[in-house]
Amino acid sequence: MFITLNSKPMKKLFLLGIPLLGLLMGFTADQKMKEVKKAIVLGDIRVLNTKVDFPVGNLHISTDAIRPVKGVFQYRKKEWEPEIKYHQEDREGYLKMDSDIDVSFDVDSRNYDFDESDQNNWKVVFPQDLRHDMEVRMLAGNADIDMEESRLDEFEFSLTAGEAKINLRNTSVPEVEVKALAGDVKIDLSGVWRNDLQADIRGGVGSISLRLPSDVGVELEVSGILGGVSAPKMKRDGRRYTNDLFGEGKYNLYLDISGAFGDVHVQWAE
């Protein structure tokens, strides 16, 4: 059974005070929202490699016990229509979801204009029991990515402008890379850890909020941040922050955080 999406208007997005101008002009109010439902049967695989290139709007990713990947895609403009490709090589599956819009962290998003009438919604549910490498790239919008309890081998996320909430609780994912050029990002890394973590988090204009476990060692290496760093219960040595358990237990979380403007906030999970 598919879940019905509740579309919500996007906020007007700005980058460095300059309105996002240009590419997606020509919206007319009488364009109707189109909806496509997809179920991708993965076959007999051990690992799923996923790449999602999302143009603009609201992206919601979650997991479930189901084995097929299921998605509900709502869009108004033809160029936002999802293109889904899947193939299998030996015991590995390769899934790509994108559209006709060029989605890249290197794209100059000042050439894009998205207003409150622009609505594009993707809701995708992935199987929780599969080993999974995931890369998500967004041009602009709001992301809610909930991969809690999933078997992530690697997670990558990039956002040019907008807001993102990323839940990696109880994943023990060993490698994480998050990039946000403009916007606020919240990342939950709490829960049980069965290995070390190497995380590279790059911010631009906006805040980075981290929810961390209180029972493993944590090290933050902060560079280039021109805002404040709020890291309670951590010792500071220059731009390096550590908690009391760092280097004392079996596993440690190593977080390399860099940015231009914005603040870093640390919250501890009990």
Secondary structure by P-SEA (a helix, b strand, c coil): cbbbbbbbbbccccccccccccccccccccbbbbbbbbbbbcccccbbbbbbbbcccbbbbbccccccccbbbbbccccccbbbbbbbcccbbbbbbbcccccccccccccbbbcccbbbbbbbbbbccccbbbbbbbcbbbbbbbbccccccbbbbbbcbbbbbbbbccccccbbbbbbcbbbbbbbccccccbbbbbbbbbccbbbbbbbbccbbbbbbcccccbbbbbccccccccbbbccccccccbbbbbbbbbcbbbbbbbbcc
